[in-house]
């Protein structure tokens, strides 16, 4: 029997999940009280909606589910709302090779998640200290589930740049390194950088300093 479940998420959000089983959160921002960010893994859910004080009087935002059972609003907002709005309002290049996704921390993980699923929109991916979880657990399925590489040869051929970096003392360092090793094993060219430090702005600045010149080559 399907039953609605409400999960409290950060940023004054709540998500209503209609499912037969308790959903498993996959955002790395999971707390002991099960609060999390914009993403969850509920493969048997039939519907997920997000509401929050930041949305004002707007109706609940439905999340979309990928074939791996992960529900997210990030992908939908970027691909279906933000990019069409930018292209409609500004005179920008429309070719995918001219578009990049770059993010820090959770933005680095979500950006990678979105960009690798949409080669028709992006050909450059940058994750600066992205919050990659190293291995499967009760809150995160494996890299194969979260970041599927259906055709590594196509990714290797078509993407201009895949850049991943982390501080060596960052809580996500092992996950970042493991993701880089996964790309290497798949034969996908990419740039991997690590810097002394934790999850802090001085490390982010060094990452950005390395990334920016590469974006405009």
Buried (B, 14 or more C-beta within 10 A) or exposed (E): EEEEBEBEBBEEBBBBBBBEEEBBBBBBBBEEEBBBBBBBBBBEBEBBBBBBEEEEEEEBBEBBBBEBBBBBBBBBBBBEEEBEEEEEEEEEEEEBEEBBBBBBBBBBBBBBBBBBBBBEBBBBBBBBBBBBBBEBEEBBBBBEBBBEBEEBEEBBEEBBBBBBBBBEBBBBBBBBBBBBEBBEEBEBEBBBBBBEBBBEEEBBEBBBEBBEEBEEE
